[in-house]
Amino acid sequence: MPLSEFKQGSIIHKEGDALRGLSLITKGTISVSLNGYDFKFEKGAAIGLFDINKGAHSFTYTAGSDVAVFQYPYSDFNALDVMLHDNADACQLLTNAMMNQVASFLKYSRALKQEAESADELVMEVYERYENLCKQYSITPKKLPGISVLVPFTGHDPVEKWIQNYYTEIKALDSHIYKAVFYGKPGISSEFIRRGAEDIHLAIQSCAIFQQYLKGISKFFLNDDGHDLFSLISDLHFKTVNVKGANEAVASFMSMLMTLMPNMTGIDSEDYKKRLNFYKEKLESKRGDGELTDAPTDGPKQNLADSLEIILNYSDCDDEFREKATKLVNKYTKLPDRSASDDESSRLRRALTDIFYNLYRLVFTKRLTDPSPPTIIKMFLNFGYVDAELAGYENAEFLYSIADSLKGNDELSIYTVSEWLSAIFIGKKEPSKNEFDMDYPAHIRELKTTGKVTEKEEAALLNNADKKLQFELENVFPSVNKMTCGRITTFCPLFSDNNAQRNLESSLVTPEQIKEVFDEILSIDFSAFYRGTIYTSEEYGVSREIVNVEIKPNIILMPNIGSRGAMWQEIEGRNRATQSRFFLPVFLQSELKPLIIKLVAEFRWEMCKRIQGARWNDLSDPSLTSEFCDYLQFYKGNRELSPEAKESVKLELARAHNNYRNVFVSNYSDWLGYEAKGSPRLNKNVRRMLITYCPFTAETREKLKLNSQYTDLLNKYNFKQQQREQQLSRLIQKVQKASGKVPDELMGELEFSKR
């Protein structure tokens, strides 16, 4: 039984190390961390005791001070039983150590459960009181994302109540009774240790479950985005500190947060301290700003009043611009019909459009260096909002409630318009092509060609962040904003209630909704965003192989209430392995799924044209566009088509104004919506082309294979894919034999061929 000593901070055992014995602490403390919570094992504790049935340490054990331990070697439960039979003291010593460890983990599990229940109750109570006080003091409340679907913990707690009671009662036994039960009783002691080891791991599972839940719910209280309960209550307190009765009302439930949050699981204590200090300092500053006043009872909410003035002040515009903007917005607001087509109304909308984009440029430029812009500014940038009366007070309140929490999703390449413009400014994204299909480098080259810039200036402009942003704001933003709005003749970029035909909350486009629609489309047309790229590798001996890579689009939410989307560009510059760009209105007045299907269809068409180049409609080089153009151009002489089918094609062309792409878009929509479900809508020529170039997933093909209208086409497609799969399998075997491993690119292509 050798004695080992360790200095403070030393690692005694690492997680996953083989368990070769028990380590009895005779001096000092050893700490164990469970997802950030530290357990302290002191003199008398036996390290490795609760892992005897696992054969490896579950944790990393670190010396919290200078430590001395006795090592009890053993290999399995039989060795433990021998130890207990040969040493009467070991029975009581090890059962007592096990009892303390079980109690420690169960205590923490119980504390986490109570903390979760308290957090559940508090977040709902505080947010409800926040909304009520906002209403009482005429302030628009902000929405807290996810609060409406928050439910109390409903998961399974592995620690049943009887386990808690069992160990609580044993630990409460008098010492002489405890000794009488375990001392010199190897059978009882062995079973107690075995049972205890199992229950400790149940308690560890329970702790991890509640820690994970609390980590999620803690984001409602405090998070990195700064849009949380603490922020909402702080902001409310700042606005009402000098309103009679409000200071005490808000302070009372702010204190509830301040009681729970300092030690709450999932909250960074340092971050909390910084936020708390800022809150206290700003509150004192606000408290001294003025005398007590009564809360307003009518008119626009306090935080919506004078919105245009707030935006103009923020922009640092000159007095002439301010006066003109105020005059035009007021005039537009008072119009009996803001969509009127008379000359005066049209001139007013055009003047306001110029004002808006100039103001947008000024505001966004300042926003780039402002880490915490006012909510009204976010409303202006992401929604085009300028005035509560113009927007409609109810609409303005909703915009205010979501402005701080509205965000894109970088992982899904979904951006609000302000996030997108910021990405361009910092160089994360390149500017979009303008309406003449000219990208930023081509624009600069044209300036040099026309003598407007020198060669030296050209080189500098290519990497100038300000000029790139200016190009997007002046050459892309206005065109796309108008296009996605859909009201070309009566367009005005200011948020106006006359454009909102649907409830704003139901028409808001979110990253979650976009992802859901794309997932549904790609579950049918899996290859929509895959592109063939050339793969070569000297290391693996691959000279040239075509592999398909999925490159999903950037999706940008434009600041308008609109009914259309825009598949703006299929690639960036000339690089075919870059993302396309889809633009959508942030408030959509039509259905999202049909709109995105249309954009995907347009992307497929334009991407094929891009790949095929000048031969995009040349049938000698078969492709989606060349075959489709040939089919529509010569449908009258197509012997495979019945008279009824030819008449149908004629009507399709008429509806599409003889635009072949639009006919394809319509057919593609039917392909996903009907044909994928085995409900024929297309003639056999179109079906053959689509199954070749826009194939269904293997799961969908399997469902359709017994349908006589699809059988032959699917058999041909499956045969072709099997050939490709066999070819890749032979190549992979060859590569593996030569190098001993296979590149991910080839394995990915093999998986693609099976889809």
C-alpha positions in Angstrom: 0.0 0.0 0.0 2.5 2.7 -1.2 2.1 6.4 -0.3 2.2 8.9 -3.2 2.5 12.6 -2.9 1.5 15.3 -5.4 2.1 19.1 -5.6 -0.8 21.5 -5.9 -2.0 21.6 -9.5 -0.7 18.2 -10.4 -2.8 15.8 -12.4 -3.3 12.6 -10.4 -5.5 10.7 -12.9 -6.8 11.8 -16.3 -10.2 11.1 -17.6 -10.1 7.8 -19.5 -7.0 6.4 -17.7 -7.3 2.7 -16.9 -8.4 2.1 -13.3 -5.8 0.1 -11.5 -6.7 0.7 -7.9 -8.2 3.0 -5.3 -6.4 6.2 -4.1 -7.2 7.0 -0.5 -6.6 10.7 0.4 -4.6 11.1 3.6 -3.7 14.7 3.2 -5.0 17.7 1.2 -7.9 18.0 -1.3 -8.4 16.8 -4.8 -10.8 18.5 -7.2 -13.0 17.2 -10.0 -14.8 19.4 -12.5 -18.3 18.4 -13.9 -19.0 20.9 -16.8 -17.5 23.8 -14.8 -18.7 22.8 -11.3 -15.9 21.7 -8.9 -16.3 18.9 -6.5 -13.8 18.8 -3.6 -12.6 15.4 -2.3 -10.9 15.6 1.0 -9.1 13.4 3.6 -10.8 10.0 3.7 -12.2 10.1 0.2 -11.3 7.2 -2.2 -10.5 8.2 -5.7 -11.7 5.7 -8.3 -14.3 4.2 -6.0 -17.3 5.0 -8.1 -15.6 3.8 -11.3 -14.9 0.3 -10.1 -17.6 -1.1 -12.5 -16.2 0.9 -15.5 -12.5 0.1 -15.5 -11.5 3.7 -16.3 -11.6 7.0 -14.6 -14.7 9.2 -15.5 -12.9 12.4 -14.6 -9.6 14.2 -14.4 -8.5 14.5 -10.8 -6.3 17.6 -9.9 -4.5 18.3 -6.7 -6.2 21.3 -5.1 -3.4 21.5 -2.6 -0.4 19.4 -1.7 -1.8 15.9 -1.6 -0.8 12.5 -0.2 -2.7 9.3 -1.1 -2.4 5.6 -0.3 -2.8 3.3 -3.3 -4.9 0.2 -2.9 -4.2 -2.0 -6.0 -7.0 -4.2 -7.4 -8.1 -5.5 -10.8 -11.8 -6.1 -10.4 -14.7 -6.6 -8.0 -13.2 -9.9 -6.8 -10.1 -8.1 -5.7 -12.3 -5.5 -3.9 -14.2 -8.3 -2.2 -10.9 -9.9 -1.0 -9.8 -6.5 0.4 -13.1 -6.1 2.3 -12.9 -9.7 3.7 -9.3 -9.3 4.8 -9.7 -5.8 6.4 -12.6 -5.0 8.7 -11.6 -1.4 8.8 -11.7 -1.1 5.0 -15.5 -2.0 5.1 -16.4 1.0 7.1 -13.7 3.2 5.5 -14.7 2.6 1.9 -18.5 2.6 2.5 -18.1 5.9 4.3 -16.1 7.3 1.4 -18.8 6.0 -1.0 -21.5 7.5 1.1 -19.9 10.9 1.1 -19.4 10.9 -2.6 -22.9 9.8 -3.4 -24.3 12.4 -1.1 -22.1 15.1 -2.8 -23.3 14.3 -6.3 -26.9 13.9 -5.2 -26.8 17.2 -3.4 -25.6 19.0 -6.5 -28.2 17.2 -8.6 -30.9 18.3 -6.2 -29.6 21.9 -6.2 -29.6 22.0 -10.0 -33.1 20.7 -10.1 -34.3 23.4 -7.7 -32.3 26.0 -9.6 -34.0 25.0 -12.9 -37.4 25.2 -11.3 -36.7 28.7 -9.9 -35.3 29.9 -13.2 -38.4 28.6 -15.0 -40.7 30.5 -12.7 -38.6 33.6 -12.6 -38.1 34.1 -16.3 -41.8 33.9 -17.0 -42.8 36.1 -14.0 -40.2 38.8 -14.8 -41.1 38.9 -18.5 -44.8 39.1 -17.7 -44.2 42.0 -15.2 -41.9 43.7 -17.8 -44.7 43.6 -20.4 -47.3 44.9 -17.9 -45.1 47.8 -16.7 -44.3 48.7 -20.3 -48.0 49.0 -21.0 -48.5 50.9 -17.8 -45.8 53.5 -18.6 -46.6 53.7 -22.3 -43.5 52.0 -23.6 -43.4 49.4 -26.4 -42.1 46.1 -24.9 -39.4 44.2 -26.8 -39.9 40.6 -27.6 -37.5 38.0 -26.1 -36.9 35.3 -28.7 -38.1 31.9 -27.6 -40.0 33.1 -24.5 -43.3 32.1 -26.1 -42.3 28.5 -26.4 -40.4 28.1 -23.2 -41.7 25.3 -21.1 -40.5 23.9 -17.7 -38.1 21.1 -17.7 -39.8 18.0 -19.0 -36.9 15.6 -19.4 -36.3 12.4 -17.5 -34.4 12.8 -14.3 -32.4 9.5 -13.9 -32.3 9.9 -10.1 -35.6 8.7 -8.7 -36.9 10.1 -5.5 -36.4 6.9 -3.5 -32.7 7.0 -4.3 -32.4 10.5 -2.7 -34.4 9.2 0.4 -32.3 6.0 0.7 -29.0 7.8 1.0 -30.4 10.7 3.0 -31.6 8.2 5.7 -28.4 6.2 5.7 -26.2 9.3 6.1 -28.4 10.4 9.0 -27.7 7.2 11.0 -25.8 7.6 14.3 -22.1 6.8 14.0 -22.4 3.7 16.2 -25.3 2.4 14.2 -23.5 3.0 11.0 -20.4 1.2 12.3 -22.6 -1.7 13.4 -24.1 -2.0 9.9 -20.8 -1.9 7.9 -17.8 -2.6 10.1 -16.5 -6.1 9.4 -19.5 -6.8 7.1 -17.8 -7.4 3.7 -21.0 -8.7 2.0 -23.1 -5.7 3.0 -20.2 -3.3 2.3 -19.5 -4.8 -1.1 -23.1 -4.6 -2.3 -23.4 -1.0 -0.9 -20.3 0.1 -2.9 -21.6 -1.6 -6.0 -25.0 0.0 -5.6 -23.4 3.4 -4.8 -21.2 3.3 -7.9 -24.3 2.9 -10.1 -26.2 5.6 -8.3 -23.3 8.1 -8.5 -23.3 7.7 -12.3 -27.1 8.2 -12.3 -26.5 11.4 -10.3 -23.7 12.5 -12.7 -26.2 12.0 -15.6 -28.8 14.0 -13.7 -26.4 16.8 -13.1 -25.4 16.9 -16.8 -29.0 17.0 -17.9 -29.9 19.9 -15.6 -26.7 21.7 -16.4 -27.5 21.5 -20.1 -31.1 22.8 -19.4 -29.9 25.6 -17.3 -27.2 26.5 -19.9 -30.1 27.0 -22.3 -32.4 28.9 -20.0 -29.6 31.1 -18.7 -29.5 32.8 -22.2 -32.8 34.3 -21.4 -31.3 36.1 -18.5 -27.9 37.0 -19.9 -26.3 36.3 -23.3 -23.6 37.4 -25.6 -26.0 39.2 -27.9 -27.1 41.5 -25.2 -30.8 40.9 -25.9 -31.9 39.3 -22.7 -34.0 39.9 -19.6 -31.3 41.8 -17.9 -31.0 44.1 -20.9 -34.8 44.6 -21.2 -35.3 45.4 -17.5 -32.2 47.7 -17.6 -33.5 49.6 -20.6 -37.0 49.9 -19.0 -35.4 51.2 -15.8 -33.4 53.8 -17.8 -36.5 55.1 -19.6 -38.7 55.3 -16.4 -36.3 56.2 -13.6 -37.7 59.7 -13.6 -41.4 58.7 -14.0 -43.4 58.8 -10.8 -43.8 55.3 -9.3 -41.9 53.6 -12.0 -38.5 53.5 -10.4 -39.6 51.4 -7.4 -41.7 49.1 -9.6 -38.9 48.3 -11.9 -36.3 48.1 -9.2 -38.3 45.5 -7.3 -38.1 42.9 -10.0 -34.7 43.8 -11.1 -33.6 42.8 -7.6 -35.2 39.4 -8.3 -32.8 38.9 -11.2 -29.8 40.2 -9.2 -30.5 37.6 -6.5 -30.5 34.6 -8.9 -28.0 35.6 -11.6 -24.6 36.0 -9.8 -24.3 32.2 -9.2 -26.6 30.9 -11.8 -25.4 27.9 -13.8 -24.6 28.9 -17.4 -24.0 32.6 -16.6 -20.5 34.0 -16.9 -19.9 35.8 -13.6 -17.4 38.3 -15.1 -19.8 39.2 -17.9 -22.6 39.6 -15.3 -20.4 41.9 -13.2 -19.5 44.1 -16.2 -23.2 44.4 -17.2 -24.3 45.1 -13.6 -21.7 47.9 -13.2 -22.8 49.5 -16.5 -26.4 49.3 -15.4 -25.7 51.0 -12.1 -23.6 53.7 -13.6 -26.1 54.6 -16.3 -29.0 54.4 -13.9 -27.4 57.0 -11.7 -26.6 59.2 -14.7 -30.3 59.0 -15.8 -31.5 59.6 -12.3 -29.9 63.0 -12.2 -31.1 64.0 -15.7 -34.4 65.5 -14.7 -37.3 65.8 -12.2 -40.1 63.3 -11.7 -42.8 63.3 -14.4 -46.1 61.6 -15.0 -46.2 58.8 -17.5 -47.8 59.7 -20.8 -51.3 58.2 -21.4 -52.0 58.9 -25.1 -50.2 59.3 -28.4 -47.3 57.2 -29.6 -45.3 55.2 -27.1 -42.4 57.0 -25.5 -39.8 55.0 -27.4 -41.5 55.5 -30.8 -42.1 59.2 -30.5 -40.0 61.4 -32.8 -38.5 58.4 -34.6 -37.6 60.4 -37.7 -35.8 63.0 -35.6 -33.8 60.3 -33.9 -32.8 58.9 -37.2 -31.8 62.3 -38.6 -29.9 63.2 -35.5 -28.0 59.9 -35.7 -27.1 60.4 -39.4 -25.4 63.8 -38.7 -27.0 65.2 -41.8 -27.0 68.9 -42.5 -30.0 71.2 -41.8 -31.1 71.5 -45.4 -31.4 67.7 -45.7 -33.1 67.4 -42.3 -35.7 70.0 -43.3 -36.4 68.5 -46.7 -36.7 64.9 -45.3 -39.0 66.0 -42.5 -41.2 67.9 -44.9 -41.5 65.1 -47.4 -42.1 62.4 -44.9 -44.9 64.4 -43.2 -46.5 65.1 -46.6 -46.3 61.4 -47.6 -47.8 60.4 -44.2 -50.8 62.7 -44.8 -51.6 61.5 -48.3 -55.1 60.0 -48.5 -53.8 57.3 -50.9 -50.0 56.7 -50.8 -50.3 54.3 -53.8 -52.0 56.9 -56.0 -50.6 57.0 -59.6 -51.1 60.7 -60.2 -48.1 62.8 -61.1 -47.8 64.6 -57.8 -47.8 61.4 -55.8 -45.3 59.8 -58.1 -42.9 62.8 -57.8 -43.2 62.7 -54.0 -42.4 58.9 -53.9 -39.4 59.5 -56.2 -38.1 62.4 -54.0 -38.6 60.2 -50.9 -36.7 57.4 -52.5 -33.7 59.6 -53.1 -33.9 60.9 -49.5 -34.2 57.4 -48.1 -31.1 56.0 -49.8 -29.0 59.0 -49.0 -30.1 58.8 -45.4 -29.5 55.1 -45.3 -25.9 55.6 -46.5 -25.3 58.2 -43.7 -26.9 56.1 -41.0 -25.3 52.8 -42.0 -21.8 54.4 -42.3 -22.1 55.6 -38.7 -23.6 52.3 -37.6 -20.4 50.5 -38.7 -18.5 52.1 -35.7 -21.4 51.9 -33.2 -21.5 48.6 -31.3 -24.9 49.5 -29.7 -27.0 51.5 -32.0 -30.5 52.6 -30.7 -33.4 50.3 -31.5 -35.0 52.9 -33.8 -31.8 52.8 -35.9 -32.0 49.0 -36.3 -35.7 49.5 -37.3 -34.7 51.9 -40.0 -31.8 49.8 -41.3 -33.6 46.4 -41.4 -37.2 47.5 -42.0 -37.1 50.9 -43.7 -39.0 52.4 -40.7 -38.9 56.1 -40.2 -42.2 57.2 -38.5 -44.7 55.5 -36.2 -47.7 57.2 -37.8 -46.6 56.3 -41.3 -46.0 52.7 -40.3 -49.1 52.5 -38.2 -48.7 52.5 -34.4 -49.4 48.8 -34.0 -47.0 47.9 -36.8 -44.4 50.3 -35.3 -44.7 48.6 -31.9 -44.2 45.2 -33.4 -41.1 46.4 -35.3 -39.7 47.8 -32.1 -40.3 44.6 -30.2 -38.3 42.5 -32.7 -35.6 44.9 -33.9 -33.0 44.0 -31.4 -33.6 40.2 -31.7 -33.9 39.9 -35.4 -30.8 38.3 -36.8 -29.7 36.1 -39.7 -27.8 32.8 -39.4 -24.2 32.9 -40.5 -24.0 29.1 -40.6 -26.9 29.0 -43.0 -25.6 32.0 -45.0 -28.8 34.0 -44.1 -28.4 37.7 -43.4 -30.4 40.7 -42.6 -29.6 43.5 -45.0 -27.4 45.4 -42.4 -25.5 42.2 -41.6 -24.9 41.7 -45.3 -23.6 45.2 -45.8 -21.4 44.8 -42.8 -20.0 41.5 -44.2 -19.1 43.4 -47.5 -17.4 46.2 -45.6 -15.2 43.9 -43.5 -14.3 41.9 -46.6 -16.1 38.7 -45.6 -18.3 39.0 -48.8 -17.7 40.7 -52.1 -20.1 43.2 -53.5 -22.9 41.9 -55.7 -23.2 42.4 -59.4 -25.1 45.5 -60.6 -28.2 45.3 -62.7 -26.0 45.2 -65.8 -24.3 41.9 -64.6 -21.1 43.8 -63.8 -19.3 43.0 -60.6 -17.1 45.3 -58.6 -13.7 44.4 -60.2 -15.3 44.8 -63.7 -16.7 48.2 -62.6 -13.3 49.4 -61.5 -11.7 48.1 -64.8 -14.3 50.1 -66.7 -13.4 53.2 -64.8 -9.8 52.7 -65.8 -10.7 52.0 -69.4 -12.7 55.3 -69.6 -9.9 57.2 -68.0 -11.8 58.1 -64.8 -9.1 56.5 -62.6 -5.4 55.7 -63.1 -3.7 52.3 -63.0 -2.4 53.1 -59.5 -5.9 54.2 -58.3 -7.4 51.1 -59.8 -5.2 48.8 -57.6 -6.2 50.8 -54.5 -9.9 50.8 -55.3 -10.0 47.0 -55.7 -9.3 46.7 -52.0 -11.1 49.8 -50.7 -13.8 48.7 -48.2 -15.6 52.1 -48.4 -15.9 51.9 -52.2 -17.1 48.3 -52.1 -19.8 49.3 -49.7 -20.7 52.3 -51.8 -21.0 50.1 -54.9 -23.4 47.7 -53.1 -25.4 50.6 -51.7 -25.7 52.6 -54.9 -25.7 49.9 -57.6 -27.4 46.9 -56.0 -29.4 47.8 -52.9 -31.9 50.2 -54.6 -32.6 47.9 -57.5 -33.1 44.7 -55.4 -35.2 46.6 -52.8 -37.6 47.7 -55.5 -37.6 44.3 -57.2 -38.4 42.3 -54.0 -41.0 44.8 -53.0 -43.0 44.0 -56.2 -44.8 47.3 -56.5 -42.7 48.7 -59.3 -44.8 51.7 -60.3 -45.8 52.8 -56.8 -42.6 51.8 -55.0 -41.4 53.8 -52.0 -38.8 52.3 -49.7 -40.2 53.9 -46.5 -42.1 51.4 -44.3 -45.8 52.3 -44.7 -48.9 50.6 -43.3 -50.7 50.7 -46.7 -48.2 48.1 -48.0 -49.0 45.6 -45.2 -51.8 43.4 -46.4 -50.9 40.6 -43.9 -50.2 40.6 -40.2 -46.5 41.5 -39.7 -45.8 38.7 -37.3 -47.2 36.1 -39.7 -45.4 37.6 -42.7 -42.0 38.0 -41.0 -39.4 35.8 -42.8 -37.0 34.1 -40.3 -33.9 31.9 -40.8 -35.8 29.0 -39.3 -38.6 29.3 -41.9 -36.1 29.6 -44.8 -34.2 26.5 -43.6 -37.4 24.5 -43.3 -38.4 25.3 -46.9 -34.9 24.6 -48.3 -34.8 21.3 -46.4 -38.1 20.3 -47.9 -37.0 21.2 -51.4 -33.6 19.4 -51.1 -35.3 16.3 -49.7 -36.8 16.0 -53.2 -34.3 17.7 -55.5 -31.1 16.8 -53.6 -28.7 18.0 -56.3 -30.1 21.5 -56.7 -27.0 23.2 -55.4 -24.4 20.6 -56.3 -21.8 21.6 -58.9 -19.3 19.5 -60.7 -15.7 20.5 -59.9 -12.4 19.0 -61.1 -10.5 17.1 -58.4 -6.8 16.2 -58.9 -4.3 14.9 -56.3 -0.7 13.8 -56.9 -0.7 12.4 -53.3 -3.4 9.9 -54.1 -2.6 9.5 -57.8 -5.8 11.0 -59.1 -5.1 12.9 -62.3 -8.6 14.2 -63.1 -12.0 13.4 -61.6 -15.3 15.2 -61.6 -16.7 15.5 -58.0 -19.9 17.3 -57.1 -19.7 19.9 -54.3 -22.8 21.4 -52.6 -22.6 25.2 -52.5 -25.8 26.7 -51.0 -26.8 30.3 -51.7 -26.4 33.5 -49.6 -29.9 34.7 -48.7 -30.4 38.4 -47.8 -33.5 39.8 -46.2 -34.4 43.2 -47.8 -36.0 46.0 -45.7 -39.4 46.0 -47.2 -42.9 44.6 -47.3 -42.8 42.6 -50.5 -44.2 39.8 -52.6 -41.2 38.8 -54.7 -37.8 37.3 -54.5 -34.7 37.8 -56.6 -32.2 35.1 -57.7 -29.7 37.9 -58.3 -26.6 36.1 -59.3 -25.6 32.4 -59.6 -21.9 32.8 -58.8 -19.5 35.5 -57.6 -17.3 36.9 -60.3 -16.1 34.1 -62.6 -15.5 31.4 -60.0 -18.2 28.7 -60.4 -17.4 27.3 -56.9 -18.9 30.3 -55.2 -22.3 31.0 -53.6 -25.3 32.4 -55.4 -27.3 35.2 -54.0 -31.0 35.2 -53.3 -32.8 38.3 -52.0 -36.2 38.1 -50.1 -38.3 40.8 -48.5 -38.1 40.7 -44.7 -41.9 40.8 -44.6 -43.4 38.5 -47.3 -46.9 39.1 -48.5 -47.1 35.8 -50.4 -46.2 32.2 -49.4 -42.5 31.5 -48.8 -42.3 27.9 -50.2 -43.6 28.7 -53.8 -41.3 31.7 -53.9 -38.2 29.8 -53.0 -39.1 27.0 -55.4 -39.2 29.7 -58.1 -35.8 31.0 -57.1 -34.2 27.5 -57.0 -35.6 26.9 -60.5 -34.2 30.2 -61.8 -30.9 29.3 -60.2 -30.8 25.9 -61.9 -31.5 27.5 -65.3 -28.9 30.3 -64.9 -26.3 28.0 -63.4 -26.6 25.7 -66.4 -26.3 28.6 -68.8 -23.2 29.8 -66.9 -21.6 26.3 -67.1 -22.4 25.8 -70.8 -21.4 29.3 -71.8 -22.1 30.1 -75.5 -23.4 26.6 -76.1 -26.2 26.9 -73.5 -28.9 26.4 -76.1 -26.8 24.1 -78.5 -28.4 20.6 -78.5 -25.1 19.1 -79.8 -23.9 19.6 -76.2 -26.8 18.2 -74.2 -27.8 20.1 -71.0 -30.9 21.2 -69.2 -31.1 24.5 -71.0 -30.2 23.2 -74.5 -32.7 20.3 -74.4 -35.4 22.5 -72.9 -34.9 25.2 -75.5 -35.0 22.6 -78.3 -38.2 21.1 -76.9 -40.0 24.4 -76.7 -38.7 25.7 -80.0 -39.8 22.6 -82.0 -42.7 21.3 -80.0 -45.1 21.6 -82.9 -43.3 19.0 -84.9 -42.7 16.7 -81.9 -44.3 13.4 -82.8 -44.1 12.2 -79.2 -46.5 14.9 -78.1 -50.3 14.5 -78.5 -52.4 17.4 -79.9 -53.5 18.1 -76.4 -50.0 18.2 -75.1 -49.0 20.6 -77.9 -51.9 22.9 -77.1 -50.8 22.8 -73.4 -47.2 23.8 -74.4 -48.6 26.6 -76.6 -50.6 28.0 -73.6 -47.6 27.7 -71.3 -45.5 29.8 -73.7 -48.2 32.4 -74.0 -48.5 32.7 -70.2 -44.7 33.0 -70.0 -44.6 35.6 -72.8 -42.5 33.2 -74.8 -39.8 33.2 -72.1 -38.3 29.7 -72.0 -36.9 30.2 -68.5 -40.3 31.0 -67.1 -41.8 27.9 -68.7 -39.1 25.8 -67.0 -39.8 27.5 -63.6 -43.5 26.5 -63.9 -42.6 23.0 -64.9 -40.1 22.7 -62.1 -42.7 23.8 -59.6 -45.0 21.0 -60.8 -42.1 18.6 -60.7 -41.6 19.2 -56.9 -45.2 19.7 -56.0 -47.0 17.0 -57.9 -44.7 14.7 -59.8 -42.6 13.9 -56.7 -45.8 12.5 -55.1 -46.7 10.4 -58.2 -49.3 12.8 -59.5 -48.5 13.5 -63.2 -48.7 17.0 -64.4 -46.0 17.1 -67.1 -45.7 15.5 -70.5 -43.1 12.7 -71.0 -40.6 15.0 -72.7 -40.4 17.3 -69.7 -40.4 14.4 -67.3 -37.5 12.8 -69.1 -35.4 16.1 -69.0 -36.2 16.7 -65.3 -35.4 13.2 -64.2 -32.1 13.5 -66.0 -31.0 17.0 -64.7 -33.1 17.4 -61.6 -33.4 13.9 -60.2 -35.4 12.9 -57.2 -33.8 11.4 -54.1 -33.4 7.7 -53.9 -36.2 7.5 -51.4 -38.6 9.4 -53.7 -37.5 7.3 -56.7 -38.2 4.1 -54.8 -41.8 5.3 -54.1 -42.3 6.1 -57.8 -40.7 3.1 -59.4 -43.9 1.1 -59.6 -45.7 3.9 -61.4 -45.7 3.0 -65.1 -45.2 6.6 -66.1 -41.8 6.7 -64.3 -40.6 3.1 -64.4 -38.6 3.2 -67.6 -37.1 6.7 -66.9 -36.1 5.7 -63.4 -34.6 2.4 -64.5 -32.4 4.3 -67.0 -31.4 6.8 -64.4 -30.6 4.2 -61.8 -28.6 2.2 -64.3 -26.5 5.2 -65.1 -26.0 6.0 -61.4 -25.0 2.3 -60.7 -22.4 2.6 -63.4 -21.0 5.8 -61.8 -21.0 4.1 -58.4 -19.1 1.1 -59.7 -16.6 3.4 -61.5 -16.0 5.3 -58.2 -15.7 2.1 -56.2 -13.0 0.8 -58.5 -11.1 4.1 -58.3 -11.4 4.2 -54.5 -10.1 0.6 -54.2 -7.1 1.6 -56.5 -6.3 4.7 -54.4 -6.6 2.8 -51.2 -4.4 0.0 -52.3 -1.7 2.5 -53.5 -1.8 5.0 -50.6 -3.6 3.2 -47.8 -6.3 5.8 -47.4 -9.0 7.6 -49.5 -9.5 11.3 -49.9 -12.8 12.8 -48.5 -13.6 14.2 -52.0 -13.9 10.7 -53.5 -15.8 9.3 -50.6 -18.2 12.3 -50.8 -18.7 11.7 -54.6 -19.4 8.1 -53.9 -22.1 9.1 -51.4 -23.5 11.6 -53.9 -23.8 8.9 -56.6 -25.9 6.8 -54.2 -28.4 9.6 -53.4 
